[in-house]
Amino acid sequence: MLTLARRKNCLTCHAADHKVVGPAYEAVAEKYAGKPGAEQMLVNAVLHGHVGTWGPVPMPANTDVTPTQAKDLVTWILGLNKAR
């Protein structure tokens, strides 16, 4: 999935273990661990953009990502939760 994240420019704003422009993927995984509906909410954020959860900087929609790719990326990100 790291290759897909690179190809789709996700790593321009995110990294697995530290904040770049957006939060670290590990922080996302920790925040949403076990929360009902989190996966679909994050898929929607990837596809349509989002603002407010992590501060005022908006996450733009990634129009280069398909719904299947978004789900795969989010599943991978949520799997990074170290508290599991």
Secondary structure in CASP SS format (residue, H / E / C, confidence):
PFRMAT SS
TARGET T0000
AUTHOR 0000-0000-0000
METHOD secondary structure of the structure
MODEL  1
M C 1.00
L H 1.00
T H 1.00
L H 1.00
A H 1.00
R H 1.00
R H 1.00
K C 1.00
N C 1.00
C H 1.00
L H 1.00
T H 1.00
C C 1.00
H C 1.00
A C 1.00
A C 1.00
D C 1.00
H C 1.00
K C 1.00
V C 1.00
V C 1.00
G C 1.00
P C 1.00
A C 1.00
Y H 1.00
E H 1.00
A H 1.00
V H 1.00
A H 1.00
E H 1.00
K H 1.00
Y H 1.00
A C 1.00
G C 1.00
K C 1.00
P C 1.00
G C 1.00
A H 1.00
E H 1.00
Q H 1.00
M H 1.00
L H 1.00
V H 1.00
N H 1.00
A H 1.00
V H 1.00
L H 1.00
H H 1.00
G C 1.00
H E 1.00
V C 1.00
G C 1.00
T C 1.00
W C 1.00
G C 1.00
P C 1.00
V C 1.00
P C 1.00
M E 1.00
P C 1.00
A C 1.00
N C 1.00
T C 1.00
D C 1.00
V C 1.00
T C 1.00
P H 1.00
T H 1.00
Q H 1.00
A H 1.00
K H 1.00
D H 1.00
L H 1.00
V H 1.00
T H 1.00
W H 1.00
I H 1.00
L H 1.00
G C 1.00
L C 1.00
N C 1.00
K C 1.00
A C 1.00
R C 1.00
END
